[in-house]
Amino acid sequence: MSALPGDAPPFISPFKTPSPEAGPELDFDYEDLVTEDHQPVDCIFYEKLYRLLAHPLYASWSGPGEGRPFLVLVNVGWFYQRKAPAVVPDCLLSLDVRCPTDLQVKEGHSYYQWDMGKQPDVVIEIVSDRTGGEESYKKGLYARLGVPYYAVFDPKSFLSAEALRTYELVGGNYRLTEPGPWAKVGLGLRLWQGKFEGYEDVWLRWCDENGEIVPTGEERAQQAEERIRILQAELRQLRGESPE
């Protein structure tokens, strides 16, 4: 869904050709980088979806392994090369990296690959029209940048009858794959029909290594309350008490 930097025409690259990361540059200054585009989110559905892709992982996922951190960002610039414009995925997940400690300075505004040490592990793009290049230019770009898994969520079927298409990087190119869970990530993606923040729709959700939807904090609380009600009912039954 995110527009290409510089409002470039569809499928025409505004980026430099990806190349191996250069070493430190003495004249490099973070203040020279443009990290905000000041563009509004397309619509309320996408704004809610952004939260649904980010919040549950921080609320309910233990991460890729003990002591291994992760970072999930929505609509935030990914600077993969110094002195080149950022690409702005709708959502990115990167394992074994930490959020910058100071988010108020320029060094903490974006995903700088030279600081993080690696490209994201999963990138998700959300299709809002037929001009974003999600199945052409962007897919090629993310492949060249070495993103292991790429997902396209197309809820209005602008590009395909399939609402969710997921790809795995194999030999430098993407091939269609199952939406996970992916063993290398410990997560996958699922389409989920349900209500989020009072709105019923088909949403894109993360699932855990067992294929279960990763719950929001509110869903976790509801699940805990339901377990308590079941245990209380079982206890009353053992005591021979009448059900409430």
N, C-alpha and C positions, 0 to 999 in steps of 0.2 A: 504493500500500500504506500509506503514512503516514496516520495518523489525522488528522482535522481538529482544529485547536487547540481545547482546552477540552472534548474528547470530545463535541462537539455531535452531535445526531441527524443522520443522513444527509440531505444536500441542504438543510440549514438553515444559512445563512451565519453563522459566528461573526465575520466580518470587517466592518469598515467598508466602505462602498461605495468602490471605487477612484476616486481623483480625481487630477488633476495634482499633482505633487510640490510641496509647500509650501516656502517658503524657510526659512532657518535659524530655529530657535526658541531664544530666549535661555535658557529653562528646561529645554531638552532634556538628558537625562542618560542615557548608555548603561547605567548601573547600574540604571536602572528597567526595562530590558527583560528579559524571560524568554527566554533563548536555549537552554535545555535542558529536555527533557520527561521525561528519565529513564525512557523506555519502552524495553523490549528489542526487538531485531529479531525479527520473527515466527518465523523458522525458519532453519536453517543454509543452505538453498538460497538464500534472499534475502540472507543475509550474504555468501555467496560471490559472488552476482551483483553486489552493490554493488562489491566489489573488481574484478570483471571489467569493470565499466563505467568505473571510475576509473583503475586502474593502467595499462592499455595506452596510454592517451593520453599519460600522462606518460613512459612508457617508450619509446614508438615513434612517436608522432605529432609532426611538426615544427611543427605549429600552422597557423593559417589563412593565414600568409604571413610573409615575412621580417621579423623585428623585431616581429611582432604576438603578444602573449601570449594566454593563455587560462586559464580556471579551470573545473575540473570538480569538483563536490561531490555527495556522496550523503548523504541524510537530514540535511541542514543547513538551518536556518531561513533563509528569504528574507523580509526586512523590506522591503516595497515602499513603505511609508508610515510616517512617524513616528507614534509613539503608537498603533499598531495591532498586533495580534498577527501573528506571522509565519505564512506558509504554508510547509509543509515538503515539497517535492518529493522523490521517491525519488532522482532524479538531475537535476542541472541543469548545463548547459554554457553558459558566457558567454565570448564572444570579446572580445579587446582590453581585458581587465581583468587585474589582477594580484592574487595572493593577498596578504592583509594581511601586513605585515612582522612583527608581534608577535601570535602566536596565543594568548598567555596572558592578554591583557587583553580586556575586554568588546568593545572595538572590533574585535577580531580573531576573534570567536566565530562570526559569521554573515555572510550575504550582505546587506549594507545597501545598498539601491539608491541612496540619496542619496550614499554614498561611492563606489560603483562607477560611478555615472553612467549606468546603463542596466539594463534588465531582461535576464534570460538569453535566449540565442538558441534553446536547446532545453530542454524539460522532459520528463522521462520519469516516468510513474507505473506502478507494478507492482500488478496486481490480486491481492489475497489473499482477498477475499470479495465479496459482492454489495452491501455497504453503504458503500463508500468514495466513491462519486460520481465515479469517474474518467471516465465517459462522460456526466455530466450537470453537476453543480455545479462540479467542478474544471475541466472543459473550458471552461465558461463563464467561470470566474474567470480562467484563464490567457489566454483570448481578450481579456477586458477589460483585462488588464494588459499586453497587447501582445506576448506571447511568439510569435515567428515560427513555431516548429515545436513540436508537441506529440505525444508518442508514448505509447500505452497498450500495455503488455505484459501479456497475460492468459494465462499458461501453463496454467491449469487450466480455461479456457473458462467462467469464471463469467458473463461479460457477452456473449460472442460466440463463435462457432465459430472466428473468426480470432484466432490467438495474438498477432499484432502489427497494430496499427492506427496509422497516422501521419496527422497533420493539418498543413495549412499555413494560416496566417492570411491571409485574403483579405477585404478590405473590412470588417474588424472581426469576422469570423466564421471559424470553422474549417471547412475542407472536406477530405475525404479526399484524400490524395496518396500517391505512391510513397514508400517508405522511404529514398529517396536513392540515391546521395549527392546532397546538396543543394548547388548551386553557391555559394549565399550563405554556407554554413557550411564546405564542404570535407570534410564527413563525411556519413555516413548510418548506417542501422541494418540489421542482418541477423539472422535466426535461424540459429543454428549448432549442429549436432549434433556433440558432441565431449566430450572429457574435460578437466575443469578441476579441479586440485588433487585428482586421483584419483577424481572423481565424473563419471560419464557422464550427460549430459542434453541437452536443447535449451536453449541459452543465448541471451540477447540480447547481440549484439556490435556494436561500432562498425565501420564500414567506411570506407576512405579514398576519395579523389576518383575512384579507378579501380574502386571497388567491392570491393577486397580487404580482408579482415578485418585490422583493426589488431592486431598480435600483442602478447602479453604479453612481458615481458623474457625469460622462460624459453623461449617459442616462438621469439623472435629468436635466442637462443643455439643452439637446436636447428637452426634453419634455417641458421645460419652453419656449424655442424658438418657438416650435410649437404652444403653447397656445397663445403667443404674435401674431404670424401670423394670427391665427384664429380671435382673438379680433380685430386686425387691419382691417381684411377683413370685419368683421361685422360692424365696425364703418364706413368704406367707403360705405357699402351698405345702412346704415341708412342715410348717407349724400347724397345719390344718386350719388356717384362718380363711375366712371368706374373701374372695377377690374384691377389690374396691370397685 
